[in-house]
Structure formats: C-alpha cells, structure tokens
Amino acid sequence: KGEVTVRNNTGETIVEGHLRLGSKVFDLSSLRAAKSRAFPFQSAESSPGEYQLSLTLANHYQAVQSIGSIRNGMDYHDTLLIEKDSLTLESSQTPSGNKNLTYKGTRSKKLKFFL
C-alpha cells in the first residue's frame, strides 16, 4: 500500500494536471500554489511503475516529467514537490509487514516548462 502527497510549490495554480502511477490516474486540477493533495494507492497494482506527471499552470506553461519507482512488497509514504524548475521525490519505504525497517531517500529532476 502507499500514499503520495503532491505539493505545488510553483507559485501558480495547476489548472489542469494528472499524476499517473501504473493504471491509476490522480487529478491535480485546481491545485493552488503552496497547497497539497494526498492520494492512496496499492503498490501491488502499480508495480513496476513510476510517477508520471503532466500539468498546465495558470500562466499556460506546461510540463511533463517522470520520477521514482514503485515495487510490489513495499509500503510507500512519498511526497512529490513540484517547483518552478524541478520535481523532487521524498520517499519513505517500508517492506510490507516489517515496520522496523525503513528506507528513506530524495531524488530530484529538472522540470522544464514550455508554452
């Protein structure tokens, strides 16, 4: 199982956007600047997979990027930070059924906006 929280730190409202994870598509439309939205998911249904982001800001700029990986057998508590020039994944992973072991990591990718 898992949960991903998406935080909009672009300074603009996301007027249209989606986060795809496997066959699941989460709606990011109308996500205001400095606000977050959380989405639960089942890692077994999303594995193997990655977070695929596509969005349009209020200023009409668009971006598409992917980051991270989801594997079956892990529980996820992830945060995606959407910045003006980067997409950052802060991930906390625990093997299913083992609350004593946690893997934490951060990964960033450039986010290029286009008209």
C-alpha positions as CSV (number, residue, x, y, z in Angstrom):
1,K,0.0,0.0,0.0
2,G,1.1,3.6,-0.3
3,E,0.3,7.2,-0.3
4,V,1.7,10.0,-2.3
5,T,1.3,13.7,-1.4
6,V,1.7,16.2,-4.2
7,R,2.8,19.7,-3.2
8,N,2.5,22.6,-5.6
9,N,5.5,25.0,-5.0
10,T,5.4,26.6,-8.4
11,G,3.8,29.9,-7.3
12,E,1.0,29.3,-9.8
13,T,-2.3,27.3,-9.6
14,I,-2.2,24.0,-11.5
15,V,-5.3,24.5,-13.7
16,E,-5.0,21.1,-15.3
17,G,-2.8,18.2,-14.3
18,H,-2.5,14.5,-13.7
19,L,-0.3,12.1,-11.9
20,R,-0.2,8.6,-13.3
21,L,1.0,5.6,-11.4
22,G,0.5,2.3,-13.2
23,S,-3.1,2.2,-14.3
24,K,-4.2,4.8,-11.7
25,V,-4.6,8.5,-12.7
26,F,-4.8,11.1,-10.0
27,D,-6.3,14.5,-10.7
28,L,-4.2,17.6,-9.9
29,S,-6.5,20.1,-11.5
30,S,-7.2,23.3,-9.5
31,L,-4.3,22.6,-7.1
32,R,-3.4,26.1,-5.8
33,A,0.1,27.3,-5.1
34,A,1.5,26.2,-1.8
35,K,-1.2,23.6,-1.4
36,S,-1.0,19.8,-1.3
37,R,-3.2,16.8,-2.2
38,A,-2.7,13.2,-1.0
39,F,-3.6,10.1,-3.0
40,P,-3.7,6.5,-1.6
41,F,-2.6,3.6,-3.9
42,Q,-1.9,-0.1,-3.8
43,S,1.8,-0.8,-4.7
44,A,0.8,-4.3,-6.0
45,E,-1.4,-2.6,-8.6
46,S,1.2,-0.1,-9.6
47,S,4.3,-2.3,-9.7
48,P,6.5,-2.0,-11.5
49,G,5.9,1.7,-12.2
50,E,7.0,5.3,-11.8
51,Y,5.3,8.6,-11.1
52,Q,4.4,10.3,-14.4
53,L,3.4,14.0,-14.0
54,S,1.8,16.2,-16.6
55,L,0.4,19.7,-15.8
56,T,-0.6,23.1,-17.0
57,L,-0.2,26.2,-14.8
58,A,-2.4,29.2,-14.7
59,N,0.1,31.1,-16.8
60,H,-0.4,28.5,-19.6
61,Y,3.1,26.9,-19.1
62,Q,3.1,23.1,-19.3
63,A,5.5,20.4,-18.0
64,V,5.8,16.6,-18.3
65,Q,8.2,14.6,-16.2
66,S,8.6,11.1,-14.5
67,I,10.4,10.2,-11.4
68,G,10.8,7.3,-8.9
69,S,9.9,3.7,-8.9
70,I,7.3,1.6,-7.2
71,R,7.8,-2.1,-6.4
72,N,5.5,-4.7,-5.1
73,G,6.1,-5.7,-1.5
74,M,6.9,-2.2,-0.2
75,D,4.7,0.3,1.6
76,Y,5.3,3.9,0.4
77,H,4.9,7.3,2.1
78,D,6.1,9.6,-0.7
79,T,6.0,13.4,-1.3
80,L,6.3,15.0,-4.7
81,L,7.4,18.6,-4.6
82,I,6.6,20.5,-7.8
83,E,8.9,23.5,-8.0
84,K,9.5,26.2,-10.7
85,D,12.4,24.3,-12.1
86,S,12.5,20.9,-10.5
87,L,10.5,17.9,-9.5
88,T,11.6,16.3,-6.2
89,L,10.6,13.0,-4.7
90,E,11.0,12.5,-1.0
91,S,10.4,8.7,-0.4
92,S,9.9,6.6,2.7
93,Q,9.6,2.9,2.0
94,T,9.0,0.0,4.4
95,P,8.9,-3.7,3.4
96,S,5.3,-4.8,3.8
97,G,4.8,-6.3,7.2
98,N,8.1,-5.0,8.6
99,K,7.6,-1.7,10.5
100,N,11.2,-1.9,11.9
101,L,13.0,-1.2,8.6
102,T,12.6,2.0,6.6
103,Y,14.4,3.2,3.6
104,K,14.4,7.0,3.0
105,G,15.7,8.9,0.0
106,T,15.3,12.0,-2.0
107,R,15.7,12.4,-5.8
108,S,15.3,15.5,-8.0
109,K,14.9,16.0,-11.7
110,K,14.8,19.2,-13.8
111,L,11.4,20.3,-14.7
112,K,11.2,22.3,-17.9
113,F,8.1,24.3,-18.6
114,F,7.0,25.1,-22.1
115,L,4.2,27.1,-23.8
